[in-house]
């Protein structure tokens, strides 16, 4: 994997009791906190948004990824088909995958520390990383 600097992230956190509460909506993408403990909820789904909201086709598909023995659930607009995503956990360990709207369970690459999202850039600017 090569180092990838992502522009956007969606959090897997939340306190809404509904079973599939959405986070990160607006970019045609929603992440869920289903069955995640507090540490796992500190993970992010990293991505680069499509160029404009009007470029979204409005068709979302359910997707999931198994990373570090944790199943992450998210819905993604099919306009993202073929684009690179990453999941980064609280320890900053990440895995990347190319989104495939034809399958629900995404095929992940090996895990490494090669994905950078907005939160890590913010912490770096503040001198914490």
C-alpha positions as CSV (number, residue, x, y, z in Angstrom):
1,X,0.0,0.0,0.0
2,X,1.2,3.5,-0.7
3,X,0.5,6.5,1.6
4,X,-2.9,8.0,0.7
5,X,-4.1,11.4,1.9
6,X,-7.9,11.4,2.0
7,X,-10.0,14.6,2.1
8,X,-13.1,13.4,4.0
9,X,-14.1,11.0,6.7
10,X,-17.2,9.6,8.3
11,X,-17.2,8.5,11.9
12,X,-18.6,5.3,13.2
13,X,-19.6,7.0,16.5
14,X,-23.0,8.0,17.8
15,X,-25.4,7.9,20.6
16,X,-28.8,7.5,18.8
17,X,-30.5,4.2,20.0
18,X,-31.9,3.5,16.5
19,X,-30.2,0.4,15.1
20,X,-28.8,1.9,11.9
21,X,-28.2,5.6,12.8
22,X,-26.4,7.4,10.0
23,X,-23.2,9.4,10.2
24,X,-21.5,11.3,7.4
25,X,-24.6,11.7,5.2
26,X,-24.4,14.4,2.6
27,X,-21.7,13.0,0.4
28,X,-23.8,9.9,-0.6
29,X,-22.2,7.9,2.2
30,X,-23.3,6.8,5.7
31,X,-21.4,5.0,8.4
32,X,-23.1,3.0,11.2
33,X,-22.2,2.2,14.8
34,X,-23.9,-1.2,14.9
35,X,-22.3,-3.6,17.4
36,X,-19.2,-1.5,17.9
37,X,-17.8,-0.9,21.3
38,X,-16.6,2.6,22.4
39,X,-13.0,2.0,21.1
40,X,-14.2,0.7,17.8
41,X,-16.5,3.7,17.4
42,X,-13.5,5.9,17.2
43,X,-12.7,4.5,13.8
44,X,-13.2,6.4,10.5
45,X,-14.2,5.6,7.0
46,X,-11.9,7.7,4.8
47,X,-12.7,8.8,1.3
48,X,-12.5,11.5,-1.3
49,X,-15.9,12.9,-2.3
50,X,-17.2,12.9,-5.8
51,X,-16.7,16.3,-7.4
52,X,-20.1,17.7,-6.6
53,X,-23.4,16.6,-5.0
54,X,-25.1,16.6,-8.3
55,X,-22.7,13.9,-9.5
56,X,-24.2,11.4,-7.0
57,X,-26.7,9.2,-8.7
58,X,-28.8,8.6,-5.6
59,X,-28.5,4.8,-5.6
60,X,-26.9,3.6,-2.4
61,X,-25.9,0.1,-1.6
62,X,-25.1,-1.5,1.8
63,X,-21.5,-2.4,2.2
64,X,-19.4,-3.9,5.0
65,X,-15.7,-4.6,5.8
66,X,-14.1,-6.9,8.3
67,X,-11.0,-5.2,9.7
68,X,-9.1,-6.3,12.8
69,X,-11.9,-8.7,13.7
70,X,-14.5,-5.9,13.6
71,X,-17.3,-5.6,11.1
72,X,-17.9,-2.1,9.9
73,X,-21.2,-1.2,8.1
74,X,-21.8,1.6,5.7
75,X,-24.0,2.7,2.8
76,X,-22.3,4.1,-0.3
77,X,-23.7,5.8,-3.4
78,X,-22.8,3.7,-6.4
79,X,-21.2,6.8,-8.0
80,X,-18.2,5.9,-5.8
81,X,-17.7,2.6,-7.6
82,X,-14.0,2.0,-8.3
83,X,-12.8,4.7,-5.9
84,X,-10.3,4.1,-3.1
85,X,-11.6,4.1,0.5
86,X,-9.9,3.3,3.9
87,X,-10.9,2.3,7.4
88,X,-8.7,3.7,10.1
89,X,-9.0,2.6,13.7
90,X,-8.3,4.4,17.0
91,X,-4.6,3.2,16.9
92,X,-4.3,4.8,13.4
93,X,-3.9,1.3,11.8
94,X,-5.7,1.3,8.5
95,X,-6.7,-0.8,5.5
96,X,-7.6,0.4,2.0
97,X,-10.1,-1.0,-0.5
98,X,-11.5,-0.1,-3.9
99,X,-15.2,0.2,-3.5
100,X,-17.1,-2.4,-5.5
101,X,-20.9,-1.7,-5.6
102,X,-21.5,-5.2,-6.9
103,X,-20.6,-6.9,-3.6
104,X,-21.6,-6.2,-0.1
105,X,-18.4,-7.4,1.7
106,X,-15.5,-5.3,0.4
107,X,-12.0,-6.9,-0.3
108,X,-9.4,-5.2,1.9
109,X,-5.7,-4.8,1.4
110,X,-3.2,-5.5,4.2
111,X,-3.3,-3.3,7.2
112,X,-0.7,-0.6,7.6
113,X,-0.3,3.0,8.8
114,X,-0.5,4.4,5.2
115,X,-3.9,6.2,5.3
116,X,-4.2,9.8,6.4
117,X,-7.5,11.6,7.0
118,X,-8.7,15.0,8.3
119,X,-8.4,14.0,12.0
120,X,-4.7,13.0,11.7
121,X,-3.9,16.2,9.7
122,X,-5.6,18.2,12.5
123,X,-3.7,16.4,15.3
124,X,-0.5,16.9,13.3
125,X,-1.1,20.6,12.9
126,X,-1.6,20.9,16.6
127,X,1.6,19.0,17.3
128,X,0.0,15.8,18.8
129,X,1.2,13.4,16.1
